[in-house]
């Protein structure tokens, strides 16, 4: 039977990212990209609602579902990307309410399973605390984590290398836990204004992180950010949507004025794969309860496409 899903019919059926095929069993996936949601916001310190981020990002992606099958075309540069890419959406991690240790264990197990299928995980959050159990799943000899955010997220009592926690208590301390994982280098981009303090900056520097503020990028362009990302064998991108200025992405829990423009962020993301192999990404803190227009979730979809389009090969037209 021919596929009944044609152009203009993307809004029916199960809500998956870009209307990718849904497969509940990760062990049976055969795809280049596997999308998984983590509807968790128990680590939120401000406005709750990021647990609905995976749902809202998927909903926003349906407008571009036809391009998932045919490739995405950038009119600027007349360039096709992601043509021939095989996508699968495996649904959401089963969140255990009030039991973050159990939930975080499930996140790590799911990401490991995706990687065992030689696929690239795209994780939809959820609040930013979920990045720790995701990154913990990698177990690579070297890993550069490129962290986009308005906030350093390096707060809390720093764990020790021989006592790494099974979970973190909030979305402002996951960097402190990731920094203790073996062979991880951290680059932090977009922190700004008065949303951070001296203690957090001191901790980030203690972890060896390089910090590039939004103010630096506004003054000098994106070169400071690109220069901060070293040539790396493996790169993981963790993208908090609040790295964008809230005028462009109001749907998030902890806003701070003075953020990056869409073009600045897109240009940085599209340049990152020139520094090394992208092994995964998460996009977190989308909270559409504070954006009735849906533009925040739609922007999140575009940012995922921009990064993956630069990282993955595209096939020639048949």
C-alpha positions in Angstrom: 0.0 0.0 0.0 1.3 3.5 -0.9 2.1 5.8 1.9 -1.1 7.9 2.4 0.9 10.7 4.0 1.2 13.3 1.3 2.1 17.0 1.3 -0.5 18.9 3.3 -1.5 15.9 5.4 1.3 16.2 8.0 -1.0 17.0 10.9 -2.7 13.7 11.2 -1.5 10.6 13.1 0.9 10.2 15.9 2.9 13.4 16.8 6.5 12.5 16.1 9.4 14.8 15.3 9.1 15.8 11.6 6.5 13.0 11.4 9.3 10.5 11.4 8.3 6.8 11.8 7.5 5.9 15.4 9.3 2.9 16.8 8.9 2.0 20.5 11.7 -0.5 20.6 15.1 1.2 20.4 16.8 -2.1 19.8 15.0 -2.5 16.5 15.8 1.0 15.1 17.8 1.3 11.9 18.2 5.0 11.4 20.8 7.8 11.2 19.0 10.0 13.7 16.9 8.8 16.7 14.8 11.4 18.5 13.8 10.8 22.1 11.9 13.0 24.5 12.4 13.5 28.2 9.2 15.2 29.7 10.9 16.1 33.0 11.0 19.5 34.8 11.4 18.5 38.4 14.7 20.3 38.4 13.2 23.6 37.4 14.0 26.6 39.8 11.6 29.1 38.2 8.5 28.5 36.0 7.5 24.9 35.5 6.2 23.6 32.2 9.3 22.4 30.4 8.0 18.8 30.8 5.7 19.7 27.8 8.7 20.7 25.7 9.0 17.4 23.8 5.3 17.5 22.9 5.4 21.1 21.8 8.6 20.7 19.7 7.1 17.7 17.9 3.9 19.6 17.2 5.9 22.6 15.9 7.9 20.3 13.6 5.0 19.0 11.7 4.9 22.1 9.5 8.3 20.9 8.1 7.4 17.2 7.9 7.5 17.0 4.1 11.1 18.1 4.1 12.1 15.3 6.4 11.3 12.9 3.5 12.8 15.1 0.7 15.6 17.2 2.4 15.7 20.8 3.5 16.6 23.5 1.0 18.3 26.8 2.1 17.5 29.5 -0.4 20.6 31.4 0.8 23.4 29.4 -0.8 21.0 27.2 -2.7 22.0 24.2 -0.6 20.2 21.0 0.2 20.7 19.3 3.6 19.6 16.1 5.3 18.4 14.6 2.0 18.3 10.8 2.5 18.7 11.0 6.2 16.9 8.2 8.0 14.9 9.4 11.0 13.1 7.6 13.8 11.2 8.9 16.8 11.2 6.4 19.8 8.8 8.5 22.0 9.6 9.6 25.5 11.6 8.2 28.4 9.2 6.9 31.1 9.5 9.5 33.9 9.0 8.3 37.4 7.5 11.2 39.4 9.5 12.3 42.4 12.1 9.7 41.7 14.8 11.5 39.7 17.4 8.8 40.3 15.2 6.3 38.6 14.3 8.6 35.7 17.9 9.6 35.2 18.9 5.9 35.1 16.3 5.4 32.3 17.6 8.4 30.4 21.2 7.0 30.4 20.0 3.5 29.5 18.0 4.9 26.5 20.8 7.0 25.1 23.2 4.1 25.4 20.8 1.9 23.5 20.5 4.5 20.7 24.3 4.8 20.5 24.6 1.0 20.3 22.5 1.3 17.1 25.1 3.6 15.7 22.6 6.4 15.5 22.9 10.0 16.6 20.6 10.8 19.6 18.6 14.0 19.5 17.1 14.5 23.0 14.1 16.9 23.5 13.8 18.3 27.0 12.6 18.8 29.6 14.7 21.0 31.9 18.4 21.2 31.7 19.1 18.8 34.5 18.5 15.9 31.9 21.7 16.7 30.1 23.8 15.1 32.8 22.3 11.6 32.4 22.4 12.0 28.6 26.1 12.9 28.6 26.9 10.2 31.1 25.8 7.6 28.5 28.7 8.4 26.1 31.7 6.9 27.9 34.1 8.1 25.2 37.9 8.6 25.5 37.4 12.3 24.8 34.2 14.5 24.6 33.8 18.2 24.1 30.5 19.5 25.5 29.4 22.8 23.9 26.9 24.3 26.2 24.6 27.2 24.9 22.7 29.0 27.7 21.9 32.2 29.4 23.2 30.6 32.6 26.4 28.8 33.7 24.5 26.0 35.4 27.7 25.2 37.4 26.1 25.8 40.8 25.6 23.5 43.7 28.2 21.6 45.7 30.8 20.2 43.3 30.9 16.4 43.4 34.2 14.6 43.4 35.5 12.4 40.6 35.1 9.3 42.9 31.6 10.3 44.0 29.7 11.4 40.9 26.0 11.5 41.7 23.3 9.4 40.0 21.2 12.5 39.5 21.4 16.3 40.0 18.9 18.2 42.1 18.2 21.0 39.7 18.8 22.5 36.3 21.4 24.8 37.6 24.0 22.2 38.7 24.3 19.7 35.9 27.5 21.2 34.6 29.2 20.6 38.0 28.3 16.9 37.6 29.3 16.6 33.9 32.7 18.2 34.7 33.5 15.2 36.9 33.0 12.7 34.1 36.2 11.3 32.6 37.8 13.2 29.6 35.1 15.8 29.3 36.0 19.3 28.1 33.4 22.1 28.4 32.8 25.2 26.3 30.0 27.6 27.5 28.5 30.1 25.2 25.8 32.8 25.7 25.9 33.5 29.4 25.1 37.1 30.1 23.8 40.0 32.1 23.1 39.6 35.8 21.8 36.0 35.5 25.0 34.6 36.8 27.3 35.4 39.7 31.0 35.2 40.7 30.6 31.9 42.5 29.3 30.2 39.3 32.0 31.7 37.2 34.6 30.6 39.6 33.3 27.0 39.5 33.2 26.9 35.7 36.8 28.1 35.6 37.7 25.5 38.2 36.3 22.8 35.9 38.4 24.1 33.0 35.5 25.5 31.1 35.9 28.3 28.5 33.1 30.9 28.8 32.0 33.2 26.0 29.3 35.7 26.9 26.6 37.0 24.7 28.0 40.5 25.2 31.3 39.4 23.7 29.5 38.0 20.7 27.4 41.2 20.3 30.6 43.2 20.4 32.9 41.1 18.2 30.6 38.8 16.2 30.6 35.0 16.4 34.4 34.5 16.1 35.0 34.4 19.9 32.5 31.5 20.2 34.0 29.6 17.2 37.6 30.1 18.5 36.6 28.7 21.9 35.5 25.4 20.5 38.6 23.3 20.0 39.3 20.7 17.3 37.7 17.6 18.9 37.2 14.0 18.0 33.7 14.0 19.5 31.4 17.0 20.1 28.1 17.0 22.0 25.9 20.1 21.9 23.6 21.0 24.8 21.3 23.9 23.8 19.1 25.7 26.3 16.6 27.8 24.3 17.1 30.7 26.7 20.4 31.4 25.0 18.3 33.3 22.5 17.0 36.7 23.4 13.5 36.4 25.0 12.1 38.7 22.3 12.8 35.8 19.9 12.1 32.9 22.2 9.8 33.9 25.0 8.7 30.4 25.8 11.1 29.4 28.5 11.2 29.4 32.2 14.1 31.6 33.1 14.4 34.6 30.8 17.3 37.1 30.6 17.5 40.0 28.2 20.4 40.5 25.9 20.6 37.1 24.4 21.9 35.9 21.0 20.0 36.6 17.8 18.7 33.6 15.8 21.3 34.3 13.1 24.2 34.4 15.5 23.2 31.1 17.1 22.4 29.4 13.8 25.8 30.5 12.3 27.6 29.1 15.3 25.8 25.8 15.3 26.4 25.3 11.6 30.1 25.9 12.1 30.5 23.5 15.0 30.7 20.3 12.9 33.9 21.8 11.2 35.6 21.3 14.6 34.8 17.6 14.9 32.3 14.8 14.8 28.9 15.6 16.3 27.9 12.6 18.4 24.6 14.0 19.9 22.6 16.9 21.0 19.9 18.0 23.4 17.5 21.0 23.2 16.0 21.9 26.5 13.9 24.4 28.5 11.2 25.0 25.8 8.1 26.1 27.8 5.3 27.0 25.5 2.9 28.0 28.3 4.8 31.4 28.1 4.5 31.6 24.3 1.0 31.4 22.8 2.4 32.0 19.3 4.4 28.8 19.3 7.4 30.6 17.8 9.8 29.3 20.5 9.1 25.6 19.7 9.3 26.3 15.9 12.6 28.1 16.4 13.8 25.0 18.4 13.0 22.8 15.4 14.9 25.0 13.0 18.0 25.0 15.3 18.0 21.2 15.3 17.8 21.2 11.5 20.6 23.7 11.2 23.0 21.8 13.4 22.2 18.3 12.0 22.2 19.7 8.4 25.8 20.9 8.9 26.9 17.7 10.6 25.4 14.9 8.5 26.0 14.2 4.8 23.2 14.7 2.3 22.6 12.6 -0.8 22.5 13.8 -4.3 19.1 14.1 -6.0 18.0 10.9 -7.7 
